[in-house]
């Protein structure tokens, strides 16, 4: 499955790396594309292991706001 989320608060490449690393460390996440300029994150994941709500919570735990 794929989800696209808008992540507010990403202002630097380090933020992009934080979001990518956070998501890719989660079981069931198969890939991510993080676009700093549009604040968009595309996530490919296996619903058998993780839900979109859990993905959002993981990003928010890093201090970002998520719009789905």
C-alpha positions in Angstrom: 0.0 0.0 0.0 1.1 3.6 -0.5 0.3 6.7 1.5 1.2 10.3 0.9 1.5 12.7 3.8 2.3 16.4 4.0 4.8 17.0 6.8 5.0 20.5 8.1 8.2 21.7 9.8 10.8 20.2 7.5 13.1 23.1 6.8 16.5 21.4 6.2 18.1 18.3 4.7 18.6 17.0 8.2 14.8 17.1 8.7 14.4 15.1 5.5 16.9 12.5 6.8 15.2 12.3 10.1 11.8 11.6 8.6 13.2 9.1 6.2 15.2 7.3 8.9 12.3 7.2 11.3 10.0 5.7 8.7 12.4 3.2 7.3 13.2 1.9 10.8 9.6 0.8 11.2 8.7 -2.8 10.5 6.5 -3.0 7.4 7.8 0.1 5.7 9.2 -0.9 2.3 10.3 2.5 1.0 10.0 6.3 1.3 10.4 9.3 -0.9 10.8 12.6 1.0 10.4 15.9 -0.9 11.7 18.8 1.2 10.6 21.5 -1.2 6.9 20.4 -1.2 6.9 18.9 2.3 5.5 15.7 0.8 6.3 12.2 1.9 5.4 9.1 -0.1 5.5 5.9 1.9 5.2 2.3 0.6 4.3 -0.1 3.4 2.7 -3.4 4.2 -0.7 -3.0 6.0 -0.2 -6.4 7.7 2.6 -4.8 9.8 1.8 -1.1 10.2 -1.1 1.4 9.6 -1.1 4.9 8.3 -2.0 6.2 11.7 1.1 4.5 13.2 3.2 6.1 10.4 1.8 9.5 11.2 2.5 9.0 15.0 6.1 8.1 14.3 6.6 11.3 12.3 4.9 13.4 14.9 7.0 11.9 17.6 10.0 13.6 15.9 8.4 17.0 16.3 6.7 17.5 12.9 3.1 18.1 12.1 1.4 15.7 9.6 -1.5 16.4 7.3 -2.8 13.3 5.5 
